[in-house]
Amino acid sequence: MEMTDFTSCYVRHDLQPNPDGQSFTLRLLTMNCWGLRVISKFRRERMEAIAEEINAYDVVALQEVWSKEDYERMQDITTGLPYSHIFYSGVIGSGLCIFSKFPIVGSYFHQFMSSGGIFDLHKGDVFAGKGIGMCRVKLEEGYHLSIYTAHTYSRYRESQLFECMQFIHFTRGQDFVVMCGDLNTYPRQKALKLFTKCLDLQDSFYHGECNWDSCLQCKNCHTCDNRGNTFVKKTANPKRIDYLFYSPVAACGYLVVDKEYDHVMKDRIPNREYNYSDHVGLFVKLIIKKDSPTATAKICPTAGDMSFVDNDDKRQVLSEILEIIQKKKNELKSKNPLLSIQTMRRWFIIHLLKAILCLAVLTLVPSPFTILTNVLWAVLVCYWLRNFAGYVVEIGQLSGVESNCRDICNYLHEYKYIGEYKDAHRVSLRSSPVNYPHLNGEHTVL
């Protein structure tokens, strides 16, 4: 039986070197497509328009592509991006997918531990199964790009971004790293430092003339809720919540020497009366120079290092994130007065007896009053489940992330203590030198 080589169906794209012969250009794009079924207006038409636009890029990461039909339709349109992957998760999917001009040699998805209570049905995050997806893209022989994309929930941004940081930390290897997506986080919030301080990634938005203080005044700052967008309320405030981070130096031998940042698909679709999405597309062009891994290791010794480096900034960031997670956990506990085992048993027995009593009364003496009584008790039981079981699940989710963050903080604190002890010990040795006979060729018999 003859086997079919499906890889021959694709056209192999290789990196095209720049005129200098020593560097190449990588065009990246990330965008939230707002592809919710029923709720999103003109969803089919907008998805087709977005698919036509992204053909001009090398690697594209999209969020909120909830419909499999939309994804398959985009696959048919994006002829310039023959490789793609969608991350399935939860009931309706994660909404994340990646299109690439270069071969995707592997993929992996991590679902967030903290994703909301099981009774928060109106918020939809439980059904979505949100997380962070990763695709390993082969740019050329021996050189790979690990691109990560995520769509976080603002209520759990710190815990979910901590999970993103851990996921990237343990899977990046020596590849060139790009992390992008709708992070629902403002530039000044501490959670973003998990990428810049702990992973040594660089925010593609910033350059020499733009920093944290001038962000709000920058013309190309806002990526969502821009004024004039047909899907945005007039009272909405523009914000920057979409990001693209990259590693300026990769251990495999890549060195970013220049970049360009811009927003695309920010106007209305040609010959249409509506925009591509309620977000704009974030486009980044990186000029990358190839060098030997030895040379890049000299520039950035921590590139590709799989261990956290002793650093005060990392310790401070992780400690702040741990404090925020603990604060949210305590807030959930304060909202729910029914978190003790004794109270839970008492309420369970009371509700069981009341249910049996109401069922007996309803069976023996049916009347509108007994029916109303059962309805009221059913409402009370649902309310109890929402306040007890829902909060218990959320607290358990945050406890898992808190435990992971605490382990790292404890390790870094211990590492710092050991380092200070060793430094003090070295100083004491210098101040009072000790003679070691065996180092001078003398042997001592013990």
PyMOL commands that set and color helices and strands:
alter all, ss='L'
color gray80, all
select helices_A, chain A and resi 6-9+43-56+68-77+125-128+154-171+190-196+215-217+293-299+312-335+341-364+368-431+437-440
alter helices_A, ss='H'
color red, helices_A
select strands_A, chain A and resi 23-32+59-63+83-86+97-100+104-111+131-140+143-151+176-182+202-203+242-246+254-264+281-290
alter strands_A, ss='S'
color yellow, strands_A
deselect
rebuild
show_as cartoon
